């Protein structure tokens, strides 16, 4: 059970980091790894963050079917995912669209 919550929170936090700090990570990757335009890294990070949010939502809603007492914290996590995930995803999509021009 603890590993499930750890994986759930870990993927949620990683998606939030990719969505909010994607610009800085894109510049860092462009300078220290393969020197391509940072917009390509930003696009990949935005897509990866969105996919991690979808994975987290899928795991939460799949776990609702079990309805065991151990899953009592899933409703607040689902509300947090909806609010923070939607905001961060929209923000990262807007930023990526502005970078593409």
N, C-alpha and C positions, 0 to 999 in steps of 0.2 A: 504494500500500500504506500509506503514512504517513497519507494522508487517511482511509483506512478505520479505522485504529487511533485517529486523532484524533477521528473522529466517534463511534466506539464508546466511548471513554473520556469524551468530552464529554457524551454522552447519559447515561452511567452516573453521572457526577458531578452533572449537573443533576438527575437523578432523586433522588439521595441528598440534595442540598440541599433540594429541594422536600419530601421526606419527613421529614427531620430538623428543618429549620428552618421548617416550614410555618406554625406559630403566629405566629412573629415576622413572617414575610412577609405573613401575612393581616392582622395589625394594621397593618403599614406600608401595605399597599394600601388598607385601609379608611380610614386617616387622610389619605393623600395623593392618592388617586384618587377613584373613585366611592364616596361614603360609605354603604355598605351594611353589614349585619352581617358581621363577620369570618368567621363560620361558613361563609358561602357561598364566600368566597375559600379558606378552608381545605379545603372539600370539592373545589373545583376543583383546587387544588394537589395534593391527595392523589390524585385521579384522574389528573392529568397525570403525577405521579411514577410511578404504577403503569403507565401506558401507556408511559412512557419505559423502564422496566425490561423490559416485554414487548418493545419494539422492540429493545433491546440483546440480549435473549435470542434473539430471532428472527434477528438478524444473525449472532450467534455460531454458532448451530446450523445456519444456512444455509451458513456458511463452512466448517463441518466437512466438507461434501461435497467441497470442492475438494481438500483434502489436499495442499496445496503446502507446500514448506519455509518459505515466508514466513509461513505461518499457525501457526507453532510455539508462539506464546504464547497461543493461544486457550484451551487447557485450563486454565491457571491463572486466566485472566480469567473463564472459565465458573464455576469453583469460587468465586471471589470474588463473582461476581454472585449465585450461589445463596445464599451465606451472608449477604452484606451486603444484597442486594436483598430477601431474604425478611425479614430482621430489620427493616429500615427500613420496608418496606411494612406489616408487621404493626403496628409502632409507630404509623405515621401513621393506619392504620385505627382502631386503638384510641383514639387521641387525637381523631380526628374523631367517632367514635361517642360519646365522652364529651362533646364539645361539643354534639352534637345532643340529648343528654340521654337 
